[in-house]
Amino acid sequence: MYHLVIGIPTYKRPAMLEKLVKSIYASNINKEFISDVDILIVDNDKDRTAETTSLKLGNRCPTNFRFNYHNYAIRGLSNVRNEIIQRAFKLNPDYIVFVDDDEYVTKNWLNELIYSVVSNDADMAMGPVLPDFEKKVPEAISHWFYRPQNDNRKKLDFIITGNLIMCSKFLKEHQLQFDLRFNTTGSEDSYFGISVLKENGAIYSAAKAVVYETIPEKRATLKWLLQRSYNGANSYIYMMILERSYGKIIKKFFISLIYILFGFVFLLFLLFNFKYRYYGLLKMAEGIGGLTGFLNIQFHEYSKVR
């Protein structure tokens, strides 16, 4: 049987955090695989906005879980994830799980994560994150929040930390951490995935370990999607520069030019109300993000909100 720590980074989302933890409390735990579960909240807000909610959740913690709250005021996406790993190590788990504070889990989520990582003899396993919109939005917006789904037990070559289980031994042996250069830009999980693969880490899909991400009304917008497309390409170039992957950099340069050109052509889609209506605009944003990456112009998406 295995001891797990569920690490949750949080920042100014006490209501969403409460919804997440309550969903974890309600989840099924297969005692044939899981002996102990620690829930570890790391509040990345100097004002400790998650503390009151966490104290309430800790007092209501079921006997099959242990609850831990810590405040870590040094802001940054990489900072808070590294803090979770270090605090989790002190609890001596077999596996560390990441789930985000704007998500909530399904009943068999934790069981499916541990089944996947153990049955595949994997170093990490990653489950799907499906959107849950606070309010109904047009299909032309909602369509882009659905990520491509992977077959169960498929070997992966990337990481998204919103629903991830990691082997503690592998993390310790290779001294893996999240790169601080991505503290305010995002994509810290993508670059962490590159580090895992460089150490020959095996990452598998846990397709049945489903979580849902709450999409607030202010995020379900064209503006946010354009920003995400831009930042994704921009961060990719930055990562390839750090890795000195010059062939991929040159390839992305020409792809970015093509995306801008094609984007202009597909602006005609704006005349029609269907799910690909904004395809041209999004490809243009991705192309521009790629080109600005060559100029070392980074978009610090989280510098204001964090």
C-alpha positions as CSV (number, residue, x, y, z in Angstrom):
1,M,0.0,0.0,0.0
2,Y,1.1,3.6,-0.7
3,H,1.2,6.8,1.2
4,L,0.1,9.8,-0.9
5,V,0.4,13.6,-0.3
6,I,-2.1,15.7,-2.3
7,G,-0.5,19.1,-2.8
8,I,-2.7,22.1,-3.5
9,P,-1.2,25.5,-4.3
10,T,-3.7,28.3,-3.7
11,Y,-4.0,32.0,-4.2
12,K,-7.0,34.1,-3.3
13,R,-9.6,31.4,-4.1
14,P,-11.0,30.3,-0.8
15,A,-14.4,29.3,-2.2
16,M,-12.9,27.2,-5.0
17,L,-10.4,25.7,-2.6
18,E,-13.3,24.6,-0.3
19,K,-15.1,23.0,-3.2
20,L,-12.0,21.1,-4.2
21,V,-11.2,19.8,-0.7
22,K,-14.8,18.7,-0.1
23,S,-14.7,16.8,-3.4
24,I,-11.5,15.0,-2.2
25,Y,-13.1,14.2,1.1
26,A,-16.0,12.6,-0.8
27,S,-13.8,10.5,-3.1
28,N,-13.3,6.8,-2.9
29,I,-10.1,5.4,-1.3
30,N,-9.1,1.8,-2.2
31,K,-7.3,0.6,1.0
32,E,-5.7,-2.2,-1.0
33,F,-3.6,0.5,-2.8
34,I,-3.7,3.5,-0.5
35,S,-2.7,3.4,3.1
36,D,-2.5,7.1,4.0
37,V,-3.5,10.4,2.4
38,D,-2.2,13.8,3.5
39,I,-3.8,16.9,2.1
40,L,-1.3,19.7,1.9
41,I,-2.5,23.2,1.3
42,V,0.2,25.8,0.5
43,D,-1.3,29.4,0.5
44,N,0.8,31.6,-1.7
45,D,-0.8,34.8,-0.5
46,K,0.9,37.0,2.1
47,D,-2.5,38.0,3.4
48,R,-3.3,34.3,4.2
49,T,-6.7,34.4,2.4
50,A,-7.0,30.6,2.5
51,E,-6.3,30.3,6.2
52,T,-9.8,30.7,7.6
53,T,-11.2,28.2,5.0
54,S,-8.4,25.8,5.6
55,L,-8.9,25.8,9.4
56,K,-12.6,25.0,8.8
57,L,-11.8,22.3,6.4
58,G,-9.1,20.9,8.8
59,N,-11.7,20.7,11.6
60,R,-14.0,18.7,9.3
61,C,-11.4,16.4,7.9
62,P,-12.5,12.7,7.7
63,T,-10.5,10.1,9.5
64,N,-9.2,8.6,6.3
65,F,-7.3,11.9,5.6
66,R,-4.8,14.2,7.4
67,F,-5.0,17.9,6.7
68,N,-2.0,20.3,6.6
69,Y,-2.1,24.1,5.9
70,H,1.0,26.3,5.4
71,N,1.4,29.8,4.3
72,Y,4.3,30.6,1.8
73,A,4.3,34.2,1.0
74,I,7.2,34.2,-1.6
75,R,5.0,34.6,-4.7
76,G,5.4,32.7,-7.9
77,L,4.1,29.6,-9.7
78,S,7.4,27.7,-9.5
79,N,8.0,28.9,-5.9
80,V,4.7,27.5,-4.5
81,R,5.1,24.2,-6.4
82,N,8.6,23.7,-5.1
83,E,7.4,24.5,-1.6
84,I,4.8,21.8,-1.9
85,I,7.4,19.2,-3.0
86,Q,9.7,20.1,-0.1
87,R,7.0,20.1,2.5
88,A,5.6,16.8,1.1
89,F,9.0,15.2,1.4
90,K,8.9,15.8,5.1
91,L,5.8,13.7,5.3
92,N,7.7,10.8,3.6
93,P,5.1,9.8,0.9
94,D,5.5,7.3,-1.9
95,Y,3.7,9.6,-4.3
96,I,2.9,13.3,-4.5
97,V,-0.2,14.5,-6.3
98,F,-0.8,18.0,-7.7
99,V,-4.3,19.3,-8.2
100,D,-5.1,23.0,-8.6
101,D,-7.3,25.2,-6.4
102,D,-9.8,26.0,-9.2
103,E,-10.6,22.3,-9.8
104,Y,-12.6,19.6,-8.2
105,V,-12.2,15.8,-8.4
106,T,-14.4,12.9,-9.4
107,K,-15.3,10.0,-7.0
108,N,-12.6,7.5,-8.3
109,W,-10.0,10.1,-9.2
110,L,-7.3,9.2,-6.7
111,N,-7.7,5.4,-7.1
112,E,-7.3,5.8,-10.9
113,L,-4.2,7.9,-10.5
114,I,-2.5,5.4,-8.3
115,Y,-3.6,2.5,-10.5
116,S,-2.1,4.1,-13.5
117,V,1.3,5.0,-12.1
118,V,1.7,1.6,-10.4
119,S,0.4,-0.6,-13.2
120,N,2.6,1.1,-15.7
121,D,5.7,1.2,-13.4
122,A,5.7,4.9,-14.2
123,D,7.5,7.8,-12.6
124,M,4.4,10.0,-13.2
125,A,0.9,9.8,-14.5
126,M,-1.5,12.5,-15.6
127,G,-5.3,12.6,-15.7
128,P,-7.6,14.7,-17.9
129,V,-8.9,18.2,-16.9
130,L,-12.3,19.0,-18.2
131,P,-13.9,22.5,-18.2
132,D,-16.9,23.4,-16.1
133,F,-18.2,26.8,-17.0
134,E,-19.8,29.0,-14.4
135,K,-22.2,30.3,-17.0
136,K,-23.2,29.1,-20.4
137,V,-20.9,30.5,-23.2
138,P,-21.0,30.3,-27.0
139,E,-19.6,27.2,-28.5
140,A,-17.1,29.4,-30.4
141,I,-15.5,30.1,-27.0
142,S,-16.2,26.9,-25.0
143,H,-14.7,24.6,-27.8
144,W,-11.2,25.9,-27.1
145,F,-11.2,24.9,-23.5
146,Y,-11.4,21.2,-24.2
147,R,-8.0,19.7,-24.4
148,P,-7.2,16.7,-26.6
149,Q,-7.8,13.5,-24.6
150,N,-5.3,10.7,-24.4
151,D,-6.0,7.0,-24.4
152,N,-5.6,5.3,-21.0
153,R,-2.1,4.0,-20.3
154,K,-0.7,6.0,-23.3
155,K,2.9,7.1,-22.8
156,L,3.2,10.9,-22.8
157,D,5.9,13.4,-23.6
158,F,4.6,16.4,-21.7
159,I,3.2,17.4,-18.3
160,I,0.4,19.6,-17.1
161,T,0.4,19.9,-13.3
162,G,-3.4,20.3,-12.8
163,N,-3.9,16.6,-12.3
164,L,-0.6,14.8,-11.8
165,I,0.9,12.1,-9.6
166,M,4.7,11.9,-9.2
167,C,6.9,9.3,-7.6
168,S,8.7,10.8,-4.7
169,K,11.8,8.6,-5.1
170,F,12.2,9.8,-8.7
171,L,11.9,13.4,-7.7
172,K,14.5,13.0,-5.0
173,E,17.0,10.9,-7.0
174,H,17.0,13.5,-9.8
175,Q,16.6,16.6,-7.6
176,L,13.8,17.9,-9.8
177,Q,12.3,21.3,-9.2
178,F,10.3,23.9,-11.1
179,D,12.4,26.5,-12.8
180,L,12.1,29.9,-11.1
181,R,12.4,31.7,-14.5
182,F,8.7,30.7,-15.1
183,N,7.4,32.2,-11.8
184,T,5.3,34.9,-13.5
185,T,5.1,33.7,-17.1
186,G,3.4,30.4,-16.7
187,S,4.5,27.2,-18.5
188,E,6.5,26.2,-15.5
189,D,4.9,22.7,-15.8
190,S,5.8,22.4,-19.4
191,Y,9.5,23.1,-18.7
192,F,9.3,20.8,-15.7
193,G,8.1,18.1,-18.1
194,I,11.2,18.7,-20.3
195,S,13.4,18.1,-17.2
196,V,11.5,14.9,-16.4
197,L,12.0,13.6,-19.9
198,K,15.7,14.5,-19.9
199,E,16.1,12.2,-16.8
200,N,14.3,9.4,-18.8
201,G,11.2,9.7,-16.7
202,A,8.2,7.6,-17.8
203,I,4.9,9.6,-17.9
204,Y,1.6,7.9,-18.6
205,S,-2.0,8.9,-19.2
206,A,-4.5,8.1,-16.5
207,A,-7.6,8.7,-18.7
208,K,-10.1,7.7,-16.0
209,A,-8.7,10.0,-13.3
210,V,-10.9,12.9,-14.2
211,V,-11.0,16.3,-12.6
212,Y,-13.0,19.4,-13.6
213,E,-11.7,22.9,-13.8
214,T,-14.1,25.8,-13.0
215,I,-14.0,28.4,-15.7
216,P,-15.3,31.7,-14.4
217,E,-17.2,34.0,-16.6
218,K,-14.3,36.5,-16.8
219,R,-12.0,33.8,-18.2
220,A,-14.5,32.4,-20.8
221,T,-13.7,35.2,-23.2
222,L,-12.1,35.6,-26.6
223,K,-9.5,38.0,-25.0
224,W,-8.4,35.3,-22.6
225,L,-8.1,32.7,-25.4
226,L,-6.0,35.1,-27.5
227,Q,-3.8,35.7,-24.5
228,R,-3.4,32.0,-23.9
229,S,-2.5,31.3,-27.6
230,Y,0.0,34.1,-27.6
231,N,1.6,33.1,-24.3
232,G,1.8,29.4,-25.2
233,A,3.9,30.1,-28.3
234,N,5.9,32.8,-26.6
235,S,6.8,30.4,-23.7
236,Y,7.6,27.6,-26.1
237,I,10.3,29.7,-27.9
238,Y,11.7,30.7,-24.5
239,M,12.0,27.0,-23.5
240,M,13.6,26.0,-26.7
241,I,16.1,28.9,-26.3
242,L,17.0,27.7,-22.8
243,E,17.4,24.1,-24.2
244,R,19.4,25.4,-27.2
245,S,17.1,23.4,-29.5
246,Y,18.0,25.5,-32.5
247,G,16.3,23.3,-35.0
248,K,13.0,23.5,-33.2
249,I,13.4,27.3,-32.9
250,I,13.9,27.7,-36.6
251,K,11.0,25.4,-37.3
252,K,8.8,27.4,-35.0
253,F,9.8,30.7,-36.6
254,F,8.5,29.6,-40.0
255,I,5.4,28.0,-38.4
256,S,4.7,31.3,-36.7
257,L,4.9,33.1,-40.1
258,I,2.5,30.6,-41.6
259,Y,0.1,30.9,-38.7
260,I,-0.1,34.7,-39.2
261,L,-0.6,34.3,-42.9
262,F,-3.3,31.6,-42.5
263,G,-4.8,33.6,-39.7
264,F,-5.6,36.4,-42.1
265,V,-7.2,34.0,-44.5
266,F,-9.3,32.4,-41.8
267,L,-10.6,35.7,-40.6
268,L,-13.4,35.0,-43.0
269,F,-14.7,32.5,-40.3
270,L,-15.7,35.5,-38.3
271,L,-18.6,35.9,-40.6
272,F,-20.1,32.6,-39.5
273,N,-21.4,31.6,-36.0
274,F,-19.9,28.1,-35.5
275,K,-17.2,26.6,-33.2
276,Y,-14.2,27.5,-35.4
277,R,-15.3,31.1,-35.7
278,Y,-12.2,32.5,-34.0
279,Y,-9.7,30.0,-35.5
280,G,-8.0,32.7,-37.6
281,L,-7.6,35.1,-34.7
282,L,-6.2,32.5,-32.4
283,K,-3.7,31.3,-35.0
284,M,-2.6,34.9,-35.6
285,A,-2.1,35.3,-31.8
286,E,-0.1,32.1,-31.7
287,G,2.1,33.3,-34.6
288,I,2.7,36.7,-33.1
289,G,3.5,35.0,-29.7
290,G,6.1,32.9,-31.5
291,L,7.7,35.8,-33.2
292,T,7.9,38.0,-30.1
293,G,9.6,35.0,-28.4
294,F,12.6,35.4,-30.7
295,L,12.9,39.0,-29.5
296,N,12.9,37.8,-25.9
297,I,9.6,39.7,-25.2
298,Q,8.0,37.7,-22.5
299,F,4.4,38.0,-21.3
300,H,4.3,37.9,-17.5
301,E,0.7,36.7,-17.2
302,Y,0.8,36.2,-13.4
303,S,2.8,39.2,-12.4
304,K,-0.3,41.2,-11.4
305,V,-2.6,38.6,-10.0
306,R,0.1,37.0,-7.9
